[in-house]
Amino acid sequence: MNTELDPGTTIAQMSGVEQVLDGNISSNEQKHDGLRPDLQDLLDRTSDELTSKDKQKVKSLLIENQNLFASSDVDLGRTNLVKHEINTGNARPFKEPPQKETETKDQYDTVNAITRFDDSNDKDDDSEDHDLSLKEIQNNDHDLKIVTEWVEKDERPDYKDISDKGFFLRSLWNQWNNLETQKEVLQFSHDDKCSAHLGIHKTLAKIRQSYYWPGLQNDVRTYINGCDKCAKRKSPQKSKRAPMALVEANGPMERIATDILGELPETESGNKYILVVSDYYTKWTESFAMPNMEAKTVAKIIVEEVIVRFGVPHWIHSDQGRQFESLLFQEMCCILNIKKTRTTPYHPKI
């Protein structure tokens, strides 16, 4: 039989002989009397502060479990010592991404578990006794017995026939799989005189007190968004904005403001811009000449001329210039734990 291998395929790995053992020595004697060189090196490096007795205990432990330590890179990888499998019976396993189940779905599954029975004969005696006892308990309950008969006959009564029943029976009636009164429920909960055309959240909360069906939240949102009376009389809600407030400082160099003046005529030193830094609390202001207004130039002056002399401020306030909004300036503020604030567009004094 001929076997073809691709170029560069590794078929074996060889290593030199480290120690030749006497053939008369048994494997048990080798196990207890010898320690691999790599483990011996590990023992020597980690037992400096151990007593001779403790060191011997560690050595014995390493000898006993030396097969658990990898001697080379080839030993690393998956192990076949431990195997784990999930018994799915005759069902084929499948993958499903994790997802969060809502409270209403749990309630819906609970109702289905109460009102439906598995009549298959492929059950053991214990499960049959359990189902029979559960049926007996449900048949003794007046409300559950009525709903069970509806489900078995596949006949859903009208609302007028159960309107005078108890709350529990009406709740089970509302869980019917083919609920056909969704529009009536929406009209009663939103358009009725006592409902007063409530908003989405209040209408949804009101319906959930007595009804449930899949897609309830989306149906309520669609129905209210299409209500003509709400569209005519209710003005659209405006997004709330935080009110403007005066900026206050509680101490020197707690909050500083900075801005750039220029472009100015070039000086003999080659400077064309001025960086102005002012303290909010003491009103102390200093100016620094700059050849350009790049982010690295501004950050260097603030660190070497302001922070080194006066300390790290809590806030730095500036306009929305590119040098102040650059990644370099943001990283400087992050490293020094400085909060960066900026002015709003077209309102530099705010």
N, C-alpha and C positions, 0 to 999 in steps of 0.2 A: 504493500500500500504506500503510495507516494503522497507526501504532504507538502504543500507549498506554503512558504512563509514570506511575509512582506519584509523588505529590507529594514534593518534596525529593530526587528522583533527580538525581545529578550526571552530566551528559553530557559535560562538557568543563571544562578548567581553563585560564585565560588568565593571562599574566604580561606585564609591560611590557618594551619593547625596551631592552636594556642597552647595546648597541653596534651601530652600523650600519657594516658592512664595505664596502669598495670592491669592486665587482663584478669588477675586474680582478685581484684577489688570488686566487691559487689556494688550494685546500683544504690543500695541503701547506705553503704559506707560513703559512696561518692556524694550522696545527697546531704549527709550530715557533716562530713568532714571538709568538703570543698565549697568555696564561694566563688562565683563568677568574678572575673577581674573588674567588670563595670560596677557590680554591687559592692565589691571590696573597696573600690574607690569612693563610692557613695557613703559607705560606712566610715571610712577614714575622714571624709570631709564634714561629716555631721555629728561626730561623736567626740569632739574635743573636750566638751564640758561634762561628759559622762564618766562615771566610775567604771572600773574594769568589769565589775559585776553586771552593771547595766549595759555596758557595751557588748558583753557576751550574750545577754538576753536579746539585744537587737540583732546580733549576728545570727543567733539561732532562729529568730523569726524570719530573717531574710533568707536563710538557707531553706527553711520549710516552705516558703512561698515564693521562691525565686522564679518559678515558672510563670508568675503573674507579671513579671517585669520584662519589657522588650529588650532584647540584647542588640538589635539592629533595626534599621528602618524597614527591613523586610517583614519584621514581626508585627508592625503596626497595621491596623486595618480592622475589618469586621471580624467578629468572633462567632464561632458556631457552638460555643459552650452553652449559650442561653438562647432559646427560641420562644417566640411569643406569637400566638395566632388567636384570632377571634372566630369562634364557631358560629357560622351563619346558617347551619343546616343545609337544606337544599337550595336556599336562596343564594343568588349570585351577589357577592359584595359589590358595593358601588361607593363612589366618593361624593360627598355633599359638603359644600362650604358651610361653615358655622353661621348661624343667623339667630337673631333675637326674636323670640315669640312674644306676641303681645298678650296682655291679660285677657282681652276679649277672646282670643283664640283658645286660651286655656279653658275659659268658661264654656266655649262652644264645644270643645272636645269632651268636657265633662258631661254636658247635656247629651251628646251622642252616646257616651258610654253608659248613661243611665237609661236612655230610651231605646237602645238597640241591643240585640242579642245575637250571638253567633250560634246558630243551630247546627253547625257541622258535627258529624259523628266522630271525627278524628281527634278525640280528646281522651285523656285518661280519666279514671274514676274520680280523682280528687277534683279536677276542674269541673266535671259534670255536676258533682254535688254542690260545688260552690255556685255554679250558674243557677241551679235549681233553687237553692236557698235565696239567691238574689232575686229571682223571679217571684218567689213567694212573698218576699218582703215588698217588692214593688206592686204586686197585685193587691196586697193588703192596704197600700196607700191609695186613697180615692183619686187624687189628682194624677198620679203617675199611671194608674190603671187606665184612666180615660185617654191620656196622651198615647199610651202604648197601643191601645186599640186603634187610634187614628193612624199611627205609623204603620201598623200591620195591614190595615185596610187601604192605606194610601189615599185616605179621604181627609182633606183638611176642611174643617167647618168655617163658616163665615164669622166675622168679628162679632156680629150681633148675637150669635149663638153662645159666645163665651164672654161677652162683655160683663155679665153679672157673676162670673166665676171669680175665684180667688186670685190673688196676685201671683202665686206660684204657678198656677195653671196657665194664666195668661202669659207669664214669662216663658214657659215651655212652648206655648203656641207661637210665640214670636220667634223661636229658634227654628221654625220649619225650613227645610232645605229650599223649597221653591216658594219663597215669600213673594207674593204678588201685590201686596198693599204698601209698597215702599212710597209710592207717590202720595197716597192718602196720609201716611205717617208724616211725610215732609210737609204737606199742606197744613195738617192739623198742628204741627209743632212750630211752624213758622208763619203761616198766613192767617191763622185763626185770630179772632179779636183778643183773646186772652194771651196769645203768644207775642203780639206787638212787634212782629218782624224783627226778632232778635238777631244778633250777629252770628257768625259761624261758630264760635266757641261756645256761646251760651245755648244755641240751638242744638249743637252736638251733645252737650252735657245733658240737656233735657231729654233728648231721644234715647241716650244710653241708659237712662234710668229704667226704661221699660222695653227697649227694642235693641236688636242687633242683627246685622247681616254683613257679609263680606263686602268691603268697599264702602262702608257707611260714611266714613269721614270724607271721602272723595265725592260721594253723592250729595252730602250736605253742602259742601263747598260749591259744587256745580249748580245746585238748585238755588242757593242764595245769590250767587253771582249773576244768575239769570232772572232774578226777581225784578219785575218792572217797577213796582212801587218803591223798592229799596234804591233802585238806580235813579229814580226821579227825585226822591226826597232826601236821601242821605248824601252828604258831600264826601268826597274821598278823604281818607285819613292822611294827614301829613306826618311825615317822619319827624320825630322829636329831636331837637338839637340841644346840646348842652349850652346853657347861657354863658356869655362872655363874662369873665371876672378879672379883677385887677391882680396883677402878679405881685406877691409880697415875699420879702426876704426877712428871715429872723436873725441873721448874723452876717458879719463880714465874710465875703467870698463864698457865701452859700450859693448864690446864683449870680452868674456873670452873663453879660451880653457882648456880642462881638459882631463887627461889620467891617466891610472893606471900602475904602475910599480910593477912587482912581477910575480911569487911567489918568495920571498926571504927567507933566513934562519930566523927562528922564534926568536924574541928577548925575553928578560926576561919579558917584558910586554905582550907577546903573539901576537905581531904585525908581520905580514908577507907580507903586501902590503903597497905601498906608493901612495897616490892620489896627483897628480901634477896639480895645477891650475895656469894659466898664463894669464896676461892681454895683449891683442893685442896692445894697444896703448903705454903703459909705459914699457912693457916687464917685469913687476913685476911678480915674480913667487914665489909661496909658496908650500910647500910639507907637507902632513899630513899622519901620520902612521895609518894603519888600521889593525885590526885582520883578516878581510875578505873583499871581494869585492862585497858584496851583495848590491842590489839596495837601501835598507833602510839605510845601513851604508854610502854609497856615498851621498845620498840625505841629510842625517843628517849633514854631515861635510860641504857640500856646503852651507846649510842654516845657520848653527850655526857659522862657521868659516869664510865664505866668504861674504855672503849676509848681515848678521848682522853687520859686520865690515865695509864693503865697499859699501853697497847698492845693489839694484837689477840690474843686467845687462840686456841689451836689447837682447843679443844673448848668447847662450852657444853652443860651438862647441866641438864635441867629435867624437870618432870613433863609429863603430856600435856594441860595446859591449852590452851584454844583460842587464847589469845594467843601461846603458844609454838609451836603447830602451824599458825599462820596463814600465808597466802601472803606477807604482808609480812615476817614474821620469817624465813621461809625465804629470801626474796630478800636480806635483809640478810646472812645467813650465806653465801649464794652469792657475793655481791659481795666480801665481806671474806675469802673462802676459809676459813670457819669450819665445822668439822664439828659437826653437831647430834646429840646423843644424848638419850635420854629414858628415864624409869623405866618398869618394867613395871606393868601395872594391878594394884592392890591390894598392891603391894610398893614403897612409896615410898622405902625405905631401900636398895634394891638398885641 
